[in-house]
Amino acid sequence: MDDKHKLVVDYEPTNVNDRKALFNHAMNAKEACGVKKISVLADKGYHNAEQIDSCANEGITAYVSPQDAARGSDIPTPEYYGEKFIYNKRNDNYTCP
């Protein structure tokens, strides 16, 4: 959506997982708007580090909610759940618990 005029800039109906669709849609939106830099907002279904990195390399700032942490047997202890990591805004990094 264009935030100024509230118009849909790009869409594609699909029946497949969208985890690898962010970059393509962001590039389509950037080209449709005719700008060099753009910010995009997507829900957590689009969260994919490779896609976000590709966006950053093309002047696209992607705001994507992270996926919920898995709570299965593959995570050793609750101390390492994602919400336990501490973000340091000044240094733009996270501290592992």
C-alpha positions as CSV (number, residue, x, y, z in Angstrom):
1,M,0.0,0.0,0.0
2,D,1.1,3.5,-0.7
3,D,0.9,5.3,2.6
4,K,0.1,8.7,1.1
5,H,-2.7,7.7,-1.3
6,K,-3.7,4.3,0.3
7,L,-3.4,2.5,-3.0
8,V,-2.3,-1.1,-3.5
9,V,1.1,-1.0,-5.2
10,D,1.7,-4.7,-5.7
11,Y,0.0,-8.0,-5.0
12,E,-0.1,-11.6,-6.2
13,P,-2.7,-14.1,-5.1
14,T,-1.1,-17.5,-4.4
15,N,-1.7,-20.8,-2.6
16,V,2.0,-21.3,-1.7
17,N,4.1,-20.3,1.3
18,D,5.2,-16.6,1.1
19,R,8.5,-16.9,3.0
20,K,10.5,-16.1,-0.2
21,A,8.2,-13.5,-1.7
22,L,9.2,-10.3,0.2
23,F,12.1,-9.2,-2.1
24,N,10.1,-9.7,-5.3
25,H,7.1,-7.7,-4.0
26,A,9.3,-5.0,-2.5
27,M,11.2,-4.6,-5.8
28,N,7.9,-4.4,-7.7
29,A,6.6,-1.8,-5.3
30,K,9.9,0.2,-5.6
31,E,9.7,0.1,-9.4
32,A,6.0,1.0,-9.5
33,C,6.6,4.0,-7.3
34,G,9.6,5.1,-9.3
35,V,11.9,5.7,-6.3
36,K,15.4,4.8,-5.4
37,K,14.6,4.0,-1.8
38,I,11.5,2.6,-0.2
39,S,10.3,1.2,3.1
40,V,8.0,-1.9,3.2
41,L,6.0,-3.4,6.0
42,A,5.2,-7.1,6.0
43,D,3.7,-9.6,8.5
44,K,5.8,-12.4,10.1
45,G,4.9,-14.8,7.3
46,Y,7.4,-12.9,5.2
47,H,10.2,-13.1,7.7
48,N,13.3,-14.5,6.0
49,A,16.8,-13.2,6.6
50,E,17.9,-13.8,3.0
51,Q,14.9,-11.9,1.7
52,I,15.4,-9.0,4.1
53,D,19.1,-8.8,3.2
54,S,18.3,-8.7,-0.5
55,C,16.0,-5.8,0.2
56,A,18.6,-3.9,2.1
57,N,21.1,-4.4,-0.8
58,E,18.6,-2.7,-3.1
59,G,17.8,0.4,-0.9
60,I,14.6,-1.2,0.5
61,T,14.1,-1.0,4.3
62,A,12.0,-3.9,5.3
63,Y,10.0,-4.0,8.5
64,V,9.0,-7.6,9.2
65,S,7.7,-9.0,12.4
66,P,9.9,-12.0,13.5
67,Q,8.5,-15.5,13.5
68,D,7.4,-16.9,16.9
69,A,10.2,-18.9,18.5
70,A,9.7,-22.7,18.2
71,R,9.0,-24.3,21.5
72,G,9.9,-27.8,20.5
73,S,12.5,-30.2,21.8
74,D,15.1,-28.6,19.6
75,I,15.5,-25.7,22.0
76,P,17.5,-26.7,25.0
77,T,16.2,-24.3,27.6
78,P,13.8,-21.4,27.9
79,E,16.7,-19.1,28.7
80,Y,17.5,-19.0,25.0
81,Y,14.0,-18.1,23.7
82,G,14.1,-15.1,21.4
83,E,12.4,-12.8,23.8
84,K,15.2,-13.3,26.3
85,F,17.8,-11.6,24.1
86,I,18.4,-8.0,25.0
87,Y,18.6,-5.3,22.3
88,N,21.1,-2.5,22.7
89,K,19.8,0.3,20.5
90,R,23.0,2.4,20.8
91,N,25.2,-0.4,19.4
92,D,22.4,-1.9,17.3
93,N,23.1,-5.4,18.6
94,Y,21.6,-8.1,20.8
95,T,23.1,-9.7,23.9
96,C,22.6,-13.4,24.3
97,P,21.2,-14.4,27.7
